């Protein structure tokens, strides 16, 4: 019996090759899209799930209220003493601090070779009690129990100590301190927000910078994690935080800051805060693409069901004949359901092949290294088998249960109208398919428009032909920076050179308390304002317009911002404000000139001086962030306080002529001053393109899945139009005999589908507007939702439908009417 069913199924499928191919290809492509998105979603939701105490681990973060800003400053970090005070006041099992200083230079003392390394974290000795990373060598209990001790991962160990003798050896940290390697840990998995390569004992910071470094409420650079006891109600802790702040910072701390708590498992998808350890994912993206996966699967399944129900009516005579020859209804049900499930099974196998072949392309598109091995993934196998079974049974249910219920005599007498009972359902499916496709096209167009807007808008400064000597490369130059700067300026292709603690494209989370002439300090001693430490020629290097006043000048010694000290708590300096800062303090750019401006340096004192200039506002980083009031101060390149440079990056503006030679010359000059430190540079315009990498990937994914959705919908429409045209072959012949032209007949047959596409637009437009308007709200500056992209999507959908249906109709209409009239 089974052999007979299988033989009949194969014969039926081969006898209808077009419908079989369309069904398999459409469903396979849809399932492949779903598998791709499922792999991405599973990866994104797996972050930090593997730590032993992940369910009870939380991150305590700090937010500063807007003040002079247009928005709150939301930090992923906290002050250094927050952790110990939390451990003192609350019954936590563990509290761990972790600080990421950014790229640091590691020097191999044997070869004197230096490399700028990311992911070196200063941390408490008990970091392993929260992040239980296995050690390959060493003992966590003693690994970080003193200053200048470090645990590195296997990659660093192999890089610096290929002979396997890492433990007990030393590396030079930041060109200053030898740090002993006390352990080698396994490389961190990709699905964690840490992205660290090494842990350095936090006591090293005390030795380097003094006890006060870990007691400064204004230094918010420490990631703070707590592990609660079992069954601890975290809401009690959250409710206690305002009292904690007022008790330990000041009596009015809650008027300018708050603490927020986030579960460890939620950091990757739910934290977009400044100072995160790495760029996180986004829960909105995960939800969006999960929805896309569902709708693409719906389109593919609708195609399958649509064609199955349409084709089943043409098999009514087969059902009648088989019933006449003694076939039972149960046999027919098994036959139809078996055909449908077999098609789905073939489509699943083809989808697996497609994913295996195209996984590299998809990984490049999303910037991840996803793996796909269905034989070792039981969850995926079960999901695919369930999908095949469900779609197969759903699509085969109409012919199996509806057609098989009619008596053979009625079917053979033609009392069962072809397509009856299914025509309306098929129209609903077509409308749904095209509504989804149109919405995806609109989403893709809006995402591309926003990306183009971000990359082409005027940021208020010149991005072209500016080279950034990046990371902390210029630290350690000291007074030699000025010597190197003059040597660079002597190059004929170099226009200007400057430096700063941050460059355009960076996140500026620096803030100081300020007051100004006319400020009522009885309300609040100071207000918060962002700042930049800059070198002379900063505005000239970036071509930032000075609206009023002047820039900083080396010829005026009073322009230098002098750090206060215990011996000299009140010092002087000059300031340049941006236009928004001038507006904030209540002056026009011209009125602000020569007004006094004062900066609080916490426990060290204050710095008062005149406002000498007002610069144009610039878009310093991503257009997701609003432009904020900023003041600029010029500082010495070398600051004796804490033995670190005030400048971390250098900008070199070039003519663009002989660019490759100029870059080589800049590197050669660098090597004269810092031969053991690797030279790292990037072009500023490329840095800004990297800012929108996530948006670029989103728009590419929207586009890719839009194309897939349209392809699947068009494939189904082609199959359905083939069936409908075949059903109306005799009508077409009669119309031609009565004088109807090919154009008239084609137009007539296309009109029905055009109406369905029009209805699909009515559904798609409001849905696309709603979702994309919400997506654009994450940008401070965004494009408007013009009607153009909506009209384009509608026209594209209609054009595809008209071309698909019209071409088939034209072929049939061009046939000899005598053949059409003989058609049965």
N, C-alpha and C positions, 0 to 999 in steps of 0.2 A: 504493500500500500504506500509506504513512504517513498519507495523508488518511483512509483507511478506519479505521486504528487510532485516530486522533484523534477522529473522529466517534463511534466506539463508546465511547471513553473518556468523552466529554462526555455522551453519552446515559445511560451507566451512572451517572455521578455525579449527573445531574439526576433520574434515576429514584429515587435514594435520598437525597433532599435532607436528611433528618434526620441520617443518618450522615455525609454530606459536610460539613454545617455543623458538627457536633460535632467531627469530625476537624480541620477547618481552624481553628476558633476555639481549641480546646484547644492545638493545636501552636503557633499564632501567639502566644497568651498566654505559653506556656512559653518560646518563642524570644525574645520581647520581654524577659522577665525575665533570660534569659541574656545578651542584648545589654547591658542596663543594668549588670549585674554585671561583664561583660567590660570595659566602658568604665571603670568604677570601678577594677577591678584593674589595668588597663593604666596608668591615671593614677598610681596609688599606687606601682607598680613602676618608673615612669620617672624618679623623683626622682634628680637629680644624676648621671644617666647621660651627660649631654651634654658635660661638661667634658673637655677634651682629655686630661688626665692622670688622669682619674677612677679608672682601674684601678690606679694606683700611689699614690693619695692616701689617707692615713689620718688619723684624728683621735686625739690623745692626751688622755685624760681622767683625772680623779682621783677616787678613792674613799677616804673615811675610814671606818675600821672602827667598828663599833657604839659602843663606849665606853659612855657613858651613854644612848645611844639604844637603841631596840628593834630598830633595823635600821641597816645601813650607810648612810652619806650618799654617794650616787652622783651625782657632778657631771659635767656635760658639759664643764666648764671646767677650767682649771688655773691655776697661779701664773704671773705675768707673765714671770719669768726662765726658765721651762721651755723655751720655744722657742729662745732663744739658746744655752742649754746643750745642747740636743739637736743643734743645728747644729754645736756645737763637738765633741761626742763621737761623732757618728755620720755616716756618709757620705751624708747626704741631699742630694738635688738642690736642694730648696727647703724652707724652714720659714717659716710665716706665723702670726702671732698676730692675733686679732680680738676686740675687746671690745664688748659691747652694754651701754650704760649704762641702757637703758630709754628711756622717752619723754624727749625733750629739747625745750626751747623754742628755736625759730628765729624771729628777729625781722628783718623787712625794714627796713633802716635808712632807706630812702626814705619808706616809708609809716608806719613805726613800728608795724606790725601784727605780732602774734606768734601762732604756731601751735605746739601741742604735736605733735611729729612722732615717729613710731615708725621703727625701722630705721636709725638713724644709728650706724654702727660705727666705732670707732677701730681702725686697722689698720696693719700694716707697709707700707712703700712697694711691696713686691713682691707684693701681694695678687693682682694681675692675672696673675701667673705660675702660680697655681693655679686661680683662677676667671677664665678668659679671657673677660671681658665686653667686648664691643666699645665703644670710645669714639666718640661722635658728634662731639665736639669735644675738643681737648686731646691730650696725649701721656702715656701711662701711665709712661714712664721718668722723668719729672720731676714728675708730678702731685702726689705725696705725699712729696716729698723734703725737707720742712721743716715747722716747726710752723705750725699754723693754716692748713692747706691742705686743700681738700675737693673730692671728686668727687661730683656729684649725678646722679641719674637724670633721664630726660627728663620724668617727671611733675613732679618738684620744679622743674625748670628752667622748665616751662610755667606752673607755679603762681606762682613768685616773679618770673620774668623772661619775661613773655608776648611781649615784643618780640624775644626771641632773643639777648639780650646778656648771657648768664649768665657766660661765662668772663671772668675779670678782675674781676667784681663781688664784693661781700662780703655776708655775712649775720652777724648777731649770734648767737653760740652760747650757750645757757643764760643769756642776759641779761648775759654778762660779756665774751666775747672775740669780736672781729671775725674771721671766717674767710673766706679768699679762695677763690672758686670757680676751680679750675684745670682742670676737665674736666666733660663731660657724657657719661654712659654710657647705653647702652640699658637700658630697664627689665628687671629680672631676670625670667626666665620663672617661671611659677607653680610648676613642678615642681622646686624647689630648696629645701633647708632654710634658706637664708640669709634670704630675705624682707627684704633691705636696700634702703634708698632712697639711702644716701649712705655714702661712706667718708671718714673724717677721719684725717689723719696721726697716728700714734701719738706722735710727738714733741710734739704738743699737750698730751698728758697730763703729760709731763715738765715743760713750762713751767708748767702750771697747778698741779701738785702736788709737783714736785720729783723729783730722781733716785730717791729712795727708793721712789716709788710703783711703779716697775717692778722692785723688788728685794725684794718682800715675799712670803714663802712662805705667809702666811695670807690673802692677797688672791687668792682663786681665782675670778677673773672673766674669764679669757682663754681663748678657744677656740684651740686649738693644732693646726695641720695640718702634716703632713710629706709630701713626695713622695719616694718611694724610687727608686733607680736601677733600670733594667730588670733583670729576673731577680734582684732582691734578695729574699732569704728573710726575710720579715717575722717569722717565728718566732724568728730569732736576735735581733732587736731586742727582742721581748717577753721573752725569757729574760734579756736584759741589763738590764732595767729595775730590778729590785731593787738591783743594784749601783749603778746610776745614782742611785737615791733615797738610799741610804746614803752615797754619796760627796758628794752636793751638799746634802742637807737636814741629816741628822745620821746618826750611826753606827747608830742604832736606828730610822730612819725607817720601815722596813718593818713595825714593830710597830704602827703606827697609820695607815698610808696605803699605797696602791698606785696604780700607773698602769695604765690599760687602753687598748687600741688597738682602733679600729673602722674598717673601710673606709668611705670617703666615701659609696659607693653604698648602704651599709646604714644610714646614720644615720636616714633618715626612718622606716623600718619597724622598726628594731631598737633604737633608743635612746629610752627613756622616762625619761631621767635629768633631774635638776634642772638649772636654768640653761640649758636648750636655747634656741636662738634663737627658736623658735616651737613650738607644739604639733605634735608629730609624729603620723604614722599608726601603725599597729600591725600587725605581720605576722600576729598571731592573727586580727585582723579580716579581713585579706585572705584568709587561708586559709579562715576560716569561710564567707565569702560566696562564695568559689570553690566550696566544697563544696555550698553551697546552690544555686548555678547548675547544678552537675552533677546534683543530685538533682531539681531542678525540670525540667530537660531530660529526665531519666529518666522522671519522671511523665508529661510530655507525650508522650514517645515510646512509653511503655507504653500510654497511652491509644490512640494511633494504631495500634499493633500489635495491641492487644487487640480493638478494634472491627474492624480489617481482617481478623483471623483469624476472628472470630465471624461476620462478614457473608459471608466467603468460602464458608463451608459451605452457606449458603442459595443460593449461585450454582452448586452442583454440577450441577443440571439444565441450566443454561445451558452449562456446560462439555460435558456429554454431547451436547446438541443440536448445538453447534458442531462437535464432533468428528465427529458423524454426517454433517454437511453438508460434511465434508472439511477442517476446520481442522487444521493441524499443531500439534504440541505447542509448537514454537518460537514460533508465532504467539500461542498462549495465554499463554506466558511473557512475551513482549513486551507483550501487552495488559495483564496484571495488574500487571507492574512499571511500565509507563507510567502507569497510573491512579494508582498509589501515589506515584510521583515527581511527577506533576503536582499532586496534592493538597499535597504537601510544598512545592513551588515556590510555590503560591498562599499557603500559610501563611507562608512566608518573606517574601513581599511584604507581607502583612498585618502581620507583626511589625515590618518596617521602618517602615511607616506608624504603627503604635502607638508605637514609640520616638520618632519624629519629633514626634508630637503631645504625648507625655507627658514629654519630656526636661526641660522646665522644672520640672514637678512633682518629678521625681527629683533635679534639682540642688538644689531647695529642701530636699529631704529630707536630703541628704547634705552640704549646705553647700559644694558645689563648682560650678565652671562648666565642666562637661564639654561637648564638642561631638560631634556625630554627623553625618558626611557620608559615607555608604557609597560614593558614586561616586568619592570621592577617597581611599578607604581600601582598597587591594587586599587587605590581610590579612583585613579583615573580610568583604569580598566572597567571598574564597576559603573562609573559614570557614563562611559561611552556605550557600554552594553545596554544600560538602562535607557539611554537616549535612543539607540537603535530600536529597541523593543517598543518603547512608548510611541515613537513617531510611526513605526511600522504598523502597530496595531491601530493607531488613530487614523492613519491614512487608508488602511485597508478595511476599516469598519463599515464604510458606506457600501461598497460593492458586496462585502461579505454578508452583512445583515439585511440590507435593503433589497438588493436585487434578488438575493436567494430566497426571499420571502414570497415572491410572486409565483403563482401557478404557471406551469410551462405553457398552457394553452393561451393565456393572456399575453405572455411575452411573444409567442410565435405569431399571434394575430396582430401584433403591433400596438396593443393597447397600452403599453408602457412607453410614454413619450421620452424620446432621447433627451437626456440632460435635465429632465424635470426633477424637481426637488433639490438640485445642486446648483442651478444657475445663480440664484441670489447669493448663496454661500460663496461661490467663486468670485463674484463681484466684491463682496466684503473683503475677501483675502487680497484681491488685487489692490483695492483702495488702501488697505493696511500696509501692504508691502511698499507702495509708492509713497505713502505718508512718511514712513520710517526713512526711506531713502532720501526724500526731499529734506527732512529735518537734519539728516547727517550732512548733506551737501551744504546747507545753511550754516551748520555748526563749523564745518571745515572752512568755509569762506570767512566767517567772522573771526575765527582763530588766526587765520593767515593775515587778515586785515590788521588785527591788533599787534601781531608780530611785526608786520611791516611798519606800522606806526611807531612802535618802540625803537626800531632800528634806524628810522629815517628822521625822527623828530629832532629839532634843534635843542641840544642839551644846555646851551648857553656857553659852551667852550669848544675849542677845537680838538677833535679826536684824531684827525688824520696826521700821519707822520710824527707821532709822539711815541717814543719808546720808553717803557717803564722798566727800570732795573728793579726787579721785584723781590718779594719776601723781605728777609732781614739782611740782605747782602751788604748794605752800606754800614751796618753796625760794626763797630770795631775800627772804622777808619779814623774816628776822632777828628783832630784838627787837620788831618791829611785830606779830609773831604774837600775843603776849600781849595787845596792845591790841585786835586784831581779835577775839580770843577773848572778851574782856569785852564788846565790842559785840554779838557774837552772843548771849551769855548774857542780855543785856538784852531780847532779843526774847521776847514772852510765849509763843510757841509752841515755843521751843527749851528742852529740858530740860537737856542737858549737851553739853559740847564737849571733845574731847581729840584727841591726835595721836600718831603713832608712825611708826617707820621702815617697819613692815609692818602691814597690817590683815588681819583674818580673811578667808580666801579666797586669800591669797597663799602662795607657797612660802617657808617659812622655812629657808634654808640657812645662816643666820648661826650661828657657833659660836665659843666662847672656851674657853681652858683655865681650869679652876676648881679650887680646893681649899677645904676647910672644916674646921671644928673636929672633931678626931678622925681626920682623913685621914692615912694613912700615905704621906708623900711620898717615902719611900725606895723604894717600888715604882715610882712614876711621879710626876714633879714635879706634873703637873696631869692632870685628866681633861677630856674635851670635853663641853660642854653648850651647847644652843641658848639664844639670848637674844632679847629684844625691848627696843628703846629706846622708852619710853613717856612720855607727858606725864601730869601730874596728872589725876585723874578718869578714867583709862583704864578701870579696873574698874567704876566707876559708870556710865560711858557705855554699856558693853556689858552691864551687869547681871551681872557675873561674881562669883560668891559667894566671899567671903573666909572660909575654913574656920577659920583661926586668925590672931591678930594683927590688924594694921591695914593700910590702904592708904597710899600716899605722901601727904604733906601739905606744902602750900606754907609752912605755919607752922614747919616743921622744916627748917632749912637743911642739916642733916647728911644728909637724905634724898637730896640730889643726888649723882649719880655724877660725880666730878671726874676728868677725863682726866689721866693722869700725863704728865710731860714730862721732858726731860733735867734741868731745874732742880729738878723735884719728882717723882721717880720713884715715890714711894709716897704714894698719895692715899686718900681715903675715899669711901664711898657706902653707901647702904642697899639692901637687896634684898627682893623678894617672889619666892618660889618657887611653882611649881605643886605639887600634891600628889604627883605622880610624882617630881619632883626631891627633895622632902623624903624620900620613901621611899628614893630612891637613896642619899642620904647617911646613911641609917640612923636617921632620926628620924620620930616621929609629927608631925603638923602642930603640935601644942601644944609638943612637945619642941624643935622646930626654932627656935622664936621665941628671938631674942637670941643664937643661936649665931653665931660669926663665919664669914664667907664671903668668899673672896678670888678676884679675877679677874685673870688675866694679860693685859696689853695688849702682848704681844710685846716688842719692843725698848724700848718706852716705860716699862715698869714694871708695878706691880701696884696694884689698888684693893681695899682690905679694909674691910669694914663688917659690921653686924649683919643678920641675917635678921629683918625686921620683920613679915612676913606670909606666909601660905601660902594660895594661891588654888586654887579648884577646877580640875581638868583641863578643858580645852576642846578640841573638835575644830576646830583652827585652819584646816585646809584640807580637801582631799578625803578621804573615808573610804577611799580607796585607801591612804592613809598612816597609819601608826600614831601615836598620841599619844606625844609624847616629853617627857622632862624639860626644863623651861624655867625660866630665871630672868628676872625683869623688873628693869629699872633705869630710874629717872627721870632725865632729862637736860635741860640747858638747851635751849631751842628753837633757839638759835644757837650754833654751835660754831666758834670762831675757827680751830681746826685745819683746814686745807685749805679754809677759807671755804665750807663747805657746811652746810646744816641737818642736824641729827640726825633731823628728822622729815620724811617725804616725803608723808604723807597725813594728812588730818584727818577725824575722825568727828563728826557732828552728830546728836544724838538729838532727835527732835521729837515733839510730841504726836500728830500725824496730823490735827489739825484745820486746816482751810483750807490743805491741803498745797501746792497750786499757788502760793498767795500766799507761803507760807513759803519755798518753794524760790526764788521770785523775789527775796524779801528777802535770802536768803543770798547769792545772786549779786550783788545790788546792793552789799551790804557788801564782798564780795570785790573788786568793781570799784573801790571807794574806795581800796583798798590796792595793788592790782595791776591798774591799768586797761589795761595793754598785754598782759597775759597772759590767754589764753583760760580761761574757767571750765569745768571738767570735773567732773561728779559722777555718781554712780550709787548706787542703793539697795543696801544690803548683801544683802538677800534675793535680789535679782536677780543679784548677783555670785555667790552660791552656786548659783543655778540654772545659771549659765554654766559652773561647775565641772564639771557633769555633762552638758554638751552632747554629748560623744561617746557617753555611755551612752544619752542620750535618742534620738540618731540611730540607735544600734544597735537599741534596742527598737522604734523606728518601722520600721526596715528588717525586723526579724524579723517584726513584725506584718504589714507589707505583703506580704512573700513568703509568710507563712503563709496569708494570705487567698488569694493567687494559687494556691498549691499545693492548697488545699482546693477552690477553684473548678475547677481543672483536673481534680482527682480526681473531684469530684462530676459534672462534665460527662461524663467517661468512664464513670462508674458509671451515669449516666442513660442513655447510649447502650447500654451493655451490658445494663442492666435492661430497656430497651425490646426489645432483641433476645431476651433470655431469656423475657420475658413473652409475646412473639409466638410463640416456639417452644412455649409451654405453653398456648396459647389453647384447644386442644381439651380438654386435661386440666382446665382451669378450668371449661369448660362442663359436663363430666361431673360434676365435684364439685358444681356448683350443682344439677344435676338430681337428684343423690343426697342433696340437703338441706344441703349445705355453705353457711354464711353468708359474707357478704362479708368480715367481720372474720376468720373462720377461714382463708379462702383467702389474704387479705392477709398474715396472720401467717405462714402456711406458706411463702409465697414470700419473705418478708423474712428468715426464719430463716437461710437459707443465707448471705446477705450479712452478717448479724449475726455469724455464726461467723467469717467472714473478718476483720471489724473487730476482734473479740476477739483473734484471732491477731496482727493488726497491732499491738495494744497490747502484747502480750507481747514483741514485737521492739522497739518504739519506746521503751518506758519505760527499760530499761537503757541504751540508747544515749543518750537525752536526759539521763539522770542523769549519765552519765560526762562528756559534753561540757560541760554547764552547771556541774557541780561544778568542773571545771578552769577555766572562765571566772570563777567567783566567787572563785577563789583569788587573783586579782589585786587583790582588795579586802581591806584589813586588817579591816574590819567589814562583815558581810554577812548576808543573810537565810539562814535554814535552808531546806533543800529539803523542804518539807512535801509530804504526799501529796495535798493538795487540788488543786493545779494538774494533777497527773497524772490524777486522777479526772475533773476538768473536761474535760481534753482527750479522754479516753476517751468520756465521755458526749456531747461535741460531735460527735465522729466518728461514734458510733453514731446520734445523732439525725439527722445529715445523711444517712447511708446509709439509715436507716429511712424518712425523709421522701421521699427520692428513689425508692427501690424501692417503698415502700408506696403512694405516690400513683399510680404506674404500675400496680401490681397492683390497686389499688382500682378504677381506671377500667376495667380489663379484667374484673374480677370483677363489676362492675355491669352489664356488657353483657348483652343477651338471650342466654341459653344456646343458643337455636336458631341464632343467628349464629355463636357460638363453635364449635358442632358442625359447621357447614358450612365452617369455616375450613380452609384447606389450607396 
